[in-house]
Amino acid sequence: SLMSGLGLALLAYALLVNRTRSFGSLLVLLFGLLFQLPALRYLIRRKRGISRKALTEESKGKPSPVFLFGCLFLAVLTGALIPSSVVNASPAEFVVLTEYYSPLRYVLSAFLLSAGTFLLWFMLFYYLAGNRARRIMEAGICVVAVCAVVDYMFFGTNLGNLSSMLQYDIAFHYSLKECLINLGVLSLCGAVVLAAWLKKRKLVQALFPVLILAVAGMSVYNITGIRSELPQIRKQVDQETNAKASFTLSRNGKNVIVFMLDRAISSYVPYLFQEKPELRQQFDGFTWYPNTLSFGNATNTGSPALFGGYEYTPEELNRRSSESLAEKHNEALKVLPVLFSEAGYEVTVCNPPYAGYTEIPDLSIFEGYDHIKAYNTENGQFADSDERLSVRQKIWNRNFFCFSIMKISPLVLQSSLYQGGQYFSTQSTGSMLHHTQFISGRSVSSGTNEGFMNAYSALCALPEMTLVSDESQDTYLAINNETTHDVMLLQEPEYEPALYVDNSDYDAAHEDRFTLDGRSILADTPFRMESYQCNMAALLQLGQWFDFLREQGVYDNTRVIIVADHGFAMNQSEDLLFGAGAGDKNLHQSEDVMAYNPLFLVKDFDSTGFHVDDRFMTNADTPLLALDGLVDEPINPFTGAAITNEPKNTDEYHIFNTSFNSPKDNDGNTFRPGNWYALKGQNIFDTSAWSSLGIY
């Protein structure tokens, strides 16, 4: 009666209240019908003459504890272990600086949903079943539990970067071969478990408490790790103030700006300038260095050399094995600010990447320096509102459990359950779209990406943050911005974010924008299109800022270096793949020159025109270029070594590629083992000059 009543309520909701023709509505309708089956079975058996007393006696058999153990195991796995693993990988990403809450609340929410599903509803179904059905359910829960662990631990483990909104950078789809292998392994595991259940039932029953303790223990380990980071996160939250960042540029002094665009793709520059010719005028005075190398494929490995020079390449950092990576990383971030402040410059630093070796930059590393101001500007200060915060928390409260269900499911179901990161949310429109983008192809989407919006809003606010002075005070400004990193589909041709994007007509009419002088780049997938668009959006906003600086009379007396910490393995140009990567059609593979080719644009004082210079450069040249002619014979204030580009004059360069690309992954004195490559000579585009040095 209870099941039938609930089913009727679901049917009424699906047919009378929510009349949308969505897949979610179809599921509600389906479950409403399924919930009538127990009552239907009861009525059929009553009609066959089976008495009410006999039917009641069927359910009085002693229940086995196996079903309870199985439900408890699934509840801990999906409600505690999987969510805590995601949060523990980067707790700071699940904290909003403008209103602090412990990210453990989202793990608790996931566990409550999981407990409600497996310990309440599953046990209710079990209680309502007869003895024969209970035996089937007991065997079934054993099979499901084992298959869930196999799916979570061994399949779908290399899907790329997972954002704080529980969306992958690239929508995943498994091949038929992968799905068949997965189903074969699950079938084999299921057969073994079923055989053990039939012949060694007591052994299976005895193993479940051990499995429950194992997943509970791993969950506690993750939760302990999260709790250990909360004091530092809270400290960083307390550093934030209501005052928004500002920096001063002088009309009568010299200004130096080092602008790091995280993961900006150098190869896009000629195509971007072809599509938007006005960029050439806005970037008047700049020189683009296409033949630029980064020594690492990630911010953690590529940015230290950008800020500190050749002493901070991955190879050199590993050589200083008696010092922590955190200490060396903080050194690199402070080299230029300290040198410029000691030379009498007013210094401002915004979003120093991994300052304090934490996800949220710890600005306290600059304390004690009187002429250095530091701000974080990309944590929602220019984008957040109370409504956006509320919706984001609702997403986290709900989707961690949904993500867990997806991860324990067979591969053939995962893409459908993932649903582009929507996880069958009924909030497909409205304010939720401000946090999660749902992509329907390379040209159509709904919603926005939270990370992109925070970075892009800070980029748009550059004129607002810029103060101009008539004094002759020299200034130095260092900014890190992730508009080119946390990508999303944008509305063309403006290349601006929109809740609903449909570029079908524009993309069809402008396919030739990806070809220049007979050379083409691929833009055939949503991720490739997103990356191109967000690089365009970043340059367009920088161009508008440069126009503002011209109007304020501070453009010509300002040296600007726009540089990326690394590139990205986009696999957009087959002739840039080297070694075993040649012919590989997969994204993220390490043997792609694009991964180590960062954007590098330099404008000197009073320079004019837009130039292309093919000489060999690395992003570790940035400090010397910033200091050139301003600080004589600069010395690293922390190591006492001369800042020079002499290490560039060598026959072979060693480049590091790692999938462990966060401070939490590399919290020792040296980087965890990864792929090392050698480049012989000074032409990064000569794929025959690249070779593998192995993993170490």
Disulfide bonds with the S-S distance in Angstrom:
none
